[in-house]
């Protein structure tokens, strides 16, 4: 059966990966996104961004079918089940895990096709398009499969069935009967796995790795309640997929240029590590039971600090291997997801001045020390330098948390995080008896606090606002109590939460980032992270029923596989923005944590700073 190409909704994708890169697998059996060898490398399949030219690797029934996707329990091994008139079948997709350093497992994508009832005829289409579909490789037959060559690189598709070749790629058809199976292995620059006799063992080893890793989350004593425990495990597994084991860096998302509005231009590359994610990520990973990942992330932070000659030289985001050349380019030859142009690679926001990153960095480090890891004098040397830098520059303008491209301002969130940098620096110094100009820092901390209260609060809106002197609401002000700046019962905090709920909260628990124009054309969806911030702010304010009601609504926006994208289109309820989005999953995990603690459940380690006032 010939099916006209059509873009799939984001909810129709599952994700697999090997801790170096990720692939998006559609419910029709098509691999529509994969970059090799790393997540930030050029794509070899990008039908996600151009269904005609992007390239794919598709295995599906050749007759009409229905399909359903699910993960093998507590793993990142994806199974797509197909039902046809003639029978039932399943495709199991996975990638052997790269653990960093001396890992010897192959860089490969494994696809197991099996018939479970009756008989099923399949069609296979292998059309890689390398370097973001700028080129079509040369295809040559070989023993056991097809080689795709470009430059000094190659892909080898080991096939259990004969394939035919043309200029576009390779095609094949085959029939499986109940109990029969066929393996297909796509390897990158690796000729050593051209045999199927190890496939079952590789699958067993990959299963064991993921099940073993998930045990920490499954058995950790934490505040999470049962109704969403499976979704918490899935969030942990997704966060792990986005983590680079060599460096400890965590990618913001697995994709680039999925639009914030279908047909719009707000399309960004999120395959990089933002420093901003640190304080939220550390808390989420630790409370899921993953101390090592939290500590690795701390090590990544200090590696970044050490590489910079001065704190002012630090970028707001880095490549997953520490790269700093992240120049932004447009790929005009690609149509974009659902015809949303431009497609971008790189991220021009990397060189923006955003003062909040220093507070987030110090908050992450402080939280890790509270969870039991020693803070060395060598670590303090770098931390002290950051605090002193913030004390000098806190009163300058910057581009703010949202990377707006409408010019610098005195953003309230940036001032808040400068206050956090001073506050956490003082706490670390005093609690460890480190040498520091604590008296001077305390005076600066007091000055920042006064500036935020005097210039960041709008009496008419009865709310903290986006920037000094403005009347524009911004969801990031919900973090004021969560960072311990003011207690949740403070009238200004109460007013801010109410203002967000009255003017930024949309139907079904969705919260917009802010009200104002931001220098970019078009509009955007509702950020899931902002909605989860509201849940946390309500939880710390002992407004638990309201928090739980919104939280439950947000869970409905997870895909059938438990995956969150960056945003939700409030008109359609569909996922938009890059996927899976680490911040959305972190927001979900931390919201569940805050709700659980507010309701009196047990949790690991000390309370997060923002929960100091909660009576639960």
Secondary structure as GFF3:
##gff-version 3
##sequence-region A 1 616
A	DSSP	three_ten_helix	10	12	.	.	.	ID=ss1
A	DSSP	beta_strand	13	17	.	.	.	ID=ss2
A	DSSP	beta_strand	22	26	.	.	.	ID=ss3
A	DSSP	beta_strand	30	35	.	.	.	ID=ss4
A	DSSP	beta_strand	43	45	.	.	.	ID=ss5
A	DSSP	beta_strand	56	61	.	.	.	ID=ss6
A	DSSP	beta_strand	66	71	.	.	.	ID=ss7
A	DSSP	beta_strand	78	83	.	.	.	ID=ss8
A	DSSP	beta_strand	87	94	.	.	.	ID=ss9
A	DSSP	beta_strand	108	127	.	.	.	ID=ss10
A	DSSP	alpha_helix	130	133	.	.	.	ID=ss11
A	DSSP	beta_strand	138	142	.	.	.	ID=ss12
A	DSSP	beta_strand	145	150	.	.	.	ID=ss13
A	DSSP	beta_strand	153	159	.	.	.	ID=ss14
A	DSSP	beta_strand	164	166	.	.	.	ID=ss15
A	DSSP	beta_strand	169	177	.	.	.	ID=ss16
A	DSSP	beta_strand	181	188	.	.	.	ID=ss17
A	DSSP	alpha_helix	199	219	.	.	.	ID=ss18
A	DSSP	three_ten_helix	226	228	.	.	.	ID=ss19
A	DSSP	alpha_helix	229	241	.	.	.	ID=ss20
A	DSSP	beta_strand	273	274	.	.	.	ID=ss21
A	DSSP	alpha_helix	277	287	.	.	.	ID=ss22
A	DSSP	alpha_helix	291	307	.	.	.	ID=ss23
A	DSSP	three_ten_helix	311	313	.	.	.	ID=ss24
A	DSSP	beta_strand	317	318	.	.	.	ID=ss25
A	DSSP	beta_strand	329	330	.	.	.	ID=ss26
A	DSSP	beta_strand	344	345	.	.	.	ID=ss27
A	DSSP	three_ten_helix	348	351	.	.	.	ID=ss28
A	DSSP	alpha_helix	356	370	.	.	.	ID=ss29
A	DSSP	alpha_helix	377	393	.	.	.	ID=ss30
A	DSSP	alpha_helix	412	432	.	.	.	ID=ss31
A	DSSP	alpha_helix	438	455	.	.	.	ID=ss32
A	DSSP	beta_strand	457	458	.	.	.	ID=ss33
A	DSSP	beta_strand	463	464	.	.	.	ID=ss34
A	DSSP	three_ten_helix	475	478	.	.	.	ID=ss35
A	DSSP	alpha_helix	479	482	.	.	.	ID=ss36
A	DSSP	alpha_helix	491	503	.	.	.	ID=ss37
A	DSSP	three_ten_helix	507	509	.	.	.	ID=ss38
A	DSSP	beta_strand	526	527	.	.	.	ID=ss39
A	DSSP	alpha_helix	528	540	.	.	.	ID=ss40
A	DSSP	alpha_helix	544	555	.	.	.	ID=ss41
A	DSSP	beta_strand	565	568	.	.	.	ID=ss42
A	DSSP	beta_strand	575	579	.	.	.	ID=ss43
A	DSSP	alpha_helix	582	598	.	.	.	ID=ss44
A	DSSP	three_ten_helix	609	611	.	.	.	ID=ss45
###
